[in-house]
């Protein structure tokens, strides 16, 4: 259990210098890394490590995940509460503004950050992300489904849940990573706290997330939408998002599905680095 709540999300800072405010890259905007559901900050290392060669990076374990673990109070898993907790991390580190790179659930949290705390977001890189479900009926049905899945996790156990989650068609393209990588991914997911994952699913799952579709036109941050060419559902979502975001670019990542940063990391890192450098250049940083 984490008795201190989400204001103390487990955080790791990497890059030049000993902290956010020193070192040779002080003029370069830091990068915040937000992982997906059942993951942890380790899943974002393929992006974080190369970026940390020239920028400060801040990685967090979101509520219920990794070394942040589980909380005693259910409301601390809530979507908006999670967004605010991430903003608190940045304030404590005096790291604002940051470029935010989020995958899937992390991308949803990143969008929430741009809506609730726009001053801390210099840009957004969203990998396989969504602004939520616009239809209240669909959102309510998804919330019930997420709640039932959380109940199954608590009843059947973490190992059953991880195998069930990894068997989703959404992740089928990850077979290209090979058996060893999939074994490692399963082992990482099994390190999570089952109570924490259930809390995250109920509190910050797609069904619990407020719809941010109507907020997209007022997000001023430059946004890069990355989506795998083998992820048709999120390609369609990214196209819709791009129509609403005033400063967005969409890029389809070849030879990749939903987790494009894992399946084609070289392409994703190159695209992210070019985008962040361009944003900083235009901002005079």
N, C-alpha and C positions, 0 to 999 in steps of 0.2 A: 504493500500500500504506500501511496504518497500522501502523507497527512497534510502537506503544505499546499496542496491544490495546484492548479495549472499555472499559477504565477511563478512557479519554480519548475518550468519545463526543463528537462535535461538538455543542455546546450553545449556545443563544441565550436570553438572559433579556430580557424586555421588561416594561414597565409603570412605574408611578410610582416615582420614586427611582432611584438608580444601582445598587442591588443588592437582594438578597432582604431584607436586614435593615434597610432604611431607607425613608424616604418616607412619605407620608400613609396608605398602605394597609397599614401594618405589622400592624394588627389583623385584616386579611382574609387568609384562607388562600390561599397561592399555588396555581397550577394547573399541572400537568404535562401536556404534550401528546405523545401517542404515535401516530405515523402507521402506515399499513398497508404491506403488502408491495409492493415496487416504487416506493413513494412516498418522501417525505422530509418534513422539518418544514414545508416550504412548503405542503404539502397541508392542513395543519392551521391555516393562517393565517386562514381564514374564521371559525374559532372563536376563535383566539388573539388576533387584532387587537381585536375588540370587548371581549373579556374583559380585555385589558391596559389598557383605559381606566380600570379601577378596581382591578385586581388585578395582582400580579406573575405572569407566565407563564414557564414553563421549557419550551422545546421542544428535543428531541434528534433527531439522525439515528441511527437504530438500526444495529447492525452490518451492514455490506455496503451501506448506503444513504447517499445524499447525500454530505456532506462528511466523514462518518466513513470511508466507503470500505471497502476490503477489508483483511483481516488475514492474517498469514502462517500462523497456526496454526488448524487446523480447529475445535478444541474451543472457540475463542473465539466461534464462532457459535451454540453450544449454547443451548437455551431457558433453562435455569436460569442459565447464565453471562450471558446477555443481561439477564435480570431483575436479577441481582446488579450488573451494570454500571450499570443505571439507578439502583439504590439508591445506588451509589457517587457518581453525579453529584449526587444530592440531599444526600448527606452532605458532599461537598465544598462545596456551596453553602450548607450549613446551612439547608436549605429545608424540612425535615420539621416537621410532616406536610403533605402536599399533597393537593389534589383531583386525581385522575388521570382524564384524558379520553383514551380510546383507541379507535381505529377498527380493526376487523378484526384483523390481526396485532397492532397496538398494543393492542387490547382484550384479546387473549390474554396479552400481556406484562403488562398492568395487573392481570389476575386473578392471574398468577403473583406479582406484587409484593405483592398483598394476602395471599397465602398464605405467601410466604417472608419478607416484611418488613412484617407488619401494622402496626407502629408508625408507619410513614412514610405510611400511607394514611388520609386523613381521609374520603374518599368516592371512589366509582367512578362514572364515566359511561362506559358501554360501548355503542359504536355498531357494530352488526352483528358482535358478538363471540361467541366460543364457549369453553367450558372444556376443549375437546379432544374426543377420541374415547374413550368409555368401554370399548368392546369391543376387547380386545387384538388380535384377528384383524383387525378393521377398521383399527385403528391401524397394524398391521404392513403391511397392503396399501397404506394411504395413504403410509406411509414409502417403500415401494418405488416408488410412483407419483411421489412428490416427488423421489426420487433420480434416476429416469429423466428427469424434466422438467429437472432441473439438468444432467444429462448432455447433453440436447438443447440447452440454452442454451449450454453450452460448445462444442458441436460446430457448431451452426447460427448462433450469434451473437446479439448483444443485440437487433438490429433485428427479427430473426425472432421472438425470444421476446416482445418488447413487443407486437408485433402479435398474436401468438398469445394472450397474456394478456388484452389489451383486447377480443379477440373472444369472450371467455367469456360465456355467457348471463347470468352473475351481474351483468355490468356493462351489459347491454343497455339498461337504463332511463336510462343516462347520455347517450343520444342526445338527450334533452331539453335538455342543456346547450348544444347547438349545435356546429357544426363548429369554430369558433375555439377553444372551450374544450377540445374533444377533441384538436385539434392541439397545444395547449399542454400537455395532460396527457401526450401521447405524447412530446413534447420533454423534459419533466421526467423521465420514466422512462428515456429514453435517456442522461441524464446520469449514471445510476448505473453503478457498476463491475460488469461481467458476472461476474467472479470473486466479487465480494462478494455479488451476488444469488444465485448458485449456492450459496455457502456458507450464506447465510441460509436458503435453501429446505431444504437438507440438515439444518441444525442446529436451526432454530427453526420449521420448517414444521409444519403440523397433525399430520403423521405422527410427527414427532420430539417434539412437545410431550407432557409427561406429562398424563394425564387429571386434571382438577381437579374433576370432578363430585362426588366424595365429600368434597371440601374446602369446598364451598359453604356448608353449614350453620354452619361456624365462621368465616366472613367476617363480621366485626361492622360493617364500614364500610357506611354507607347507600349504596345502589346505584341508579342510574337506568339502565334498559335501554332504549336507543333503537333502533328498527328501522323501516325503510321499509315502507310498506304494499304495495309491489311486490316485497318480498323474502320470499316465503313460507317458504323454508328457514330463514332466521334468525329469522323470527317464531316458528316452532315451537320453535327452540332457546331463544329468549328466554322463552317461556312455561315451558319446563322449568326454565330457570335460576331464574326467579322463584319457582318452587315450592320450590327448595332454599335460596335466599338469604333469611336471616331479616329483612333490612331493605331490601327492594327494591321499586321501582316500575317498571312497564313502560309505555312510551308508543310508540304507532305514529305515525310521521311521515307525513303525507299527501304525495302527489305525489313520492314518493321510492322508490328501490330500495336496494341494498346500501350505497352511499355517501351516506347520508341527509344528512350534513353538507355535501356538495358540491351535492346536487340540491335541497335545500330549506334553505339555510343560515339564513335568517331564523327559521324555525320552530325549528330545532335550537338556535341561539344563545339564543333567548328561553327555551326549556325548560331549557337548561343553566344559564343565569344564575339563573333562578328556583329551581332545585334547589340550586345552590351557596349562594345567599343563605339559603335555608331551613335547610340543614345548619349553616351558620355561626351562624345565629340560635339554633338549638336547642343548639348547643355553647357559646353565650355569647360568640361572637367577633364 
